């Protein structure tokens, strides 16, 4: 996955999609994805939220 790719939340029954912004590392040992979801805000009200990388899949790659 690269920044700018459209991704899908694998756990979403509605097929929720968003824009992959990049990876974020916490405490030097936990890496997760940052995604700007198209249809919702993060729980803290921000547009970009974190999600386990294993829970998203690429839908459209920016290079297409």
C-alpha positions in Angstrom: 0.0 0.0 0.0 1.1 3.5 -0.8 -0.2 6.9 0.3 -3.1 7.9 -2.0 -4.4 4.3 -2.5 -8.1 3.8 -1.9 -8.6 1.1 0.8 -11.5 -0.9 2.2 -12.1 -1.8 5.8 -12.4 -5.6 5.8 -14.5 -5.6 9.0 -17.1 -3.2 7.5 -20.4 -4.8 6.3 -21.0 -1.7 4.2 -17.7 -1.9 2.4 -16.4 1.3 4.0 -13.7 2.9 1.9 -11.1 5.6 2.5 -7.8 7.2 1.5 -4.6 5.5 2.8 -2.5 8.3 4.2 0.5 6.2 5.4 1.8 4.2 8.3 2.3 5.3 11.9 4.6 3.7 14.5 3.7 3.7 18.2 6.3 2.9 20.9 8.8 1.8 18.2 7.2 -1.6 17.9 3.5 -1.2 16.8 2.7 -0.1 13.3 -0.7 0.8 12.1 -2.3 2.5 9.1 -3.7 6.0 9.0 -6.8 6.3 6.8 -9.1 9.2 6.0 -12.5 7.5 5.7 -14.9 9.0 3.1 -18.1 8.7 5.1 -17.2 9.3 8.7 -14.8 10.9 11.2 -12.6 9.1 13.7 -14.0 8.7 17.2 -12.0 11.7 18.3 -13.7 13.9 15.6 -10.6 14.0 13.4 -10.8 13.2 9.7 -7.9 10.7 9.8 -8.0 7.6 12.1 -5.7 4.7 12.7 -6.5 1.0 12.0 -4.6 -2.2 12.1 -2.9 -2.7 8.7 -4.3 -6.3 8.5 -7.8 -5.0 8.6 -7.6 -3.0 5.4 -7.1 -4.0 1.7 -6.2 -2.0 -1.3 -9.2 -1.3 -3.6 -7.6 1.2 -6.1 -3.9 1.9 -6.5 -3.0 5.5 -7.3 -0.7 4.4 -10.1 -3.6 3.3 -12.2 
